[in-house]
Amino acid sequence: RHQVFLHNREMHLTPTEFDLVQYLALRPSRVATREELLEQVWGYDIPSGGRTVDSHVRSIRRKLGSEIIRTVHGVGYAVEVA
């Protein structure tokens, strides 16, 4: 079941947004590069596709809050476990 809850409320994520959050959440505190995310979530390895990742992260932050995904400048993204 592809469901995400925030404060006991189900939040709608697109399939790609869900896959991205799931990939990061299954590797807490580990930084994933944009290239790794493109390969693992989208299934392709195109160095110029990094902005696609940024766009999806921005959308996830709008829906779930800015603190859900941490940016590691010059490297990639990570989800922190509280």
C-alpha positions in Angstrom: 0.0 0.0 0.0 1.6 3.2 -1.1 0.4 5.5 1.7 2.1 8.3 3.5 0.7 9.8 6.7 1.6 13.0 8.4 0.1 13.8 11.8 -2.4 10.9 11.3 -3.6 12.4 8.0 -3.0 10.6 4.7 -1.0 12.7 2.2 -1.2 12.3 -1.5 2.1 11.7 -3.3 2.6 10.8 -6.9 4.0 7.4 -7.5 7.5 8.9 -8.2 7.3 11.1 -5.1 6.4 8.1 -3.0 9.3 6.0 -4.5 11.7 8.8 -3.8 10.6 9.2 -0.2 10.6 5.5 0.3 14.1 5.1 -1.2 15.5 7.8 1.2 13.5 6.6 4.2 14.8 3.1 3.9 18.3 4.5 4.2 18.0 6.9 7.1 20.7 9.5 7.6 22.5 8.2 4.5 23.1 10.8 1.7 22.0 9.7 -1.8 23.4 11.5 -4.7 21.2 12.9 -7.5 22.7 10.4 -9.9 22.0 7.5 -7.5 18.4 8.6 -7.1 17.9 8.9 -10.9 19.2 5.4 -11.3 17.3 3.8 -8.4 14.0 5.7 -8.5 13.7 6.6 -12.2 15.7 3.7 -13.6 18.1 5.7 -15.7 21.5 7.2 -15.4 21.7 10.6 -17.1 24.0 13.1 -15.4 21.9 16.0 -16.7 18.7 14.8 -15.0 19.7 16.1 -11.5 17.2 18.9 -11.8 14.4 16.4 -12.1 15.3 15.1 -8.6 15.4 18.7 -7.3 11.9 19.4 -8.7 10.4 16.3 -7.1 12.1 17.0 -3.7 10.7 20.6 -3.9 7.2 19.1 -4.5 7.6 16.6 -1.6 8.6 19.4 0.7 5.5 21.5 -0.2 3.3 18.5 0.7 5.1 17.1 3.7 7.1 20.0 5.1 10.6 21.3 4.5 12.2 19.3 7.2 11.4 15.9 5.7 14.3 15.8 3.3 17.7 17.3 4.1 19.8 18.8 1.4 23.5 18.1 1.5 24.9 20.8 -0.7 27.1 19.5 -3.5 26.2 15.9 -2.7 22.5 15.0 -2.7 19.6 14.4 -0.2 18.9 12.4 3.0 16.0 11.7 5.3 16.7 12.1 9.0 15.1 9.9 11.6 13.9 11.7 14.6 
